[in-house]
């Protein structure tokens, strides 16, 4: 929405020469550790550090307690290296960015790039794109400066003071969100609650409890600390990710479900949970209408100790959808031998009988004769 101001601009200055849209992404292309820094520090906080002139020199990551991660940084060219916990580092960054930056005088010439930058504030020229705000043009008269900005496809006209204060609010809100997210990070005690929610079919609750796990756990898995976790801790992490992956699949979020379940498999390794997680991955493929891709995970589930009573019927269904009825029949027989009942498998058995017809009847007669 474009605001109304009692102003007839004496000058309209295009901001193409000072607009910095995409600057952070372009820097990312030249920094080898860019994605790792974004994942650990937070994408916007890494951007804030660049705006504030803070150089991160080292990180000591603690994935079990993210707030205990230590950031080593230099806040100026000749300043000594400092250390702070990740939350404190973020607070210091935001504090630096919220200090008042002097406003330079309105540019005397429309082409004076340096004067335009000082008038708006270099800090705000860099911060605005981080929040999806694109500065389009400036309207200047003797009383005030207005800035036309674009966000989410819509243009809005704000005063320069409103632009600055609005960006400051967004910076402060980012710190508040990070604090709330850190408080609910990797809390292994939530696995039991998520399991109870899964059993009662409350998939949305599982997502709420564990939805923040995948990204940090994917990074932590690659660290020596992650590799060195006790087997029971790794198993609990794998179980939580398995519950989350299945919940995503049931909610129709197939790509996320598959990614999370594959991460769960990595955490489980060759432990007791591997068979269950491979089964869940196969079920996710079946739910998404991809029976061909479900076959391999189901077979792996059986290899890793999955119950034939549970897994063999699922694998049989995947094979039936691919037209492999003889193999499916063998699996159903294996399920029956493992304790499944004909009533439980009635639908699949009937489908196979219709598909195989006379050959199946002859085979059964031959088997009866042989056994007699």
Buried (B, 14 or more C-beta within 10 A) or exposed (E): EEEEBEBEBEEEBEBEEBBBBEBBEEEBEEEEEBEBBBBBBBBBBBBBBBBBEBBBEEBEBBBBEBEEBBBBBBBEEEEEEBEBBBBEBBBBBBEBBBEEBEBBEBBEEBEBEEBBBBBBBBBBBBBBBBBEBBBBBBBBEEEBBBBBBBEEEEEBBBBBEBBBEBBBEBBBEBBEEBEEEBEEBBBEEBBEBBBEBBEEEBBEBBBBBBBBBBEBBBBBBEEEEBEEBEEEBBBBBBBBBBBBBBBBBBBEBBEBBBBBBBBBBBBBEEBEBBBBBBBBBBBBBBBBEBBEBBBBBBBBBBEBBBBBBBBBBBBBBBBBBBEBBEBBBBBBBBBBEBEBEEEBBEEBBEBBBEBBEEEBEEEEEEEEEEEE
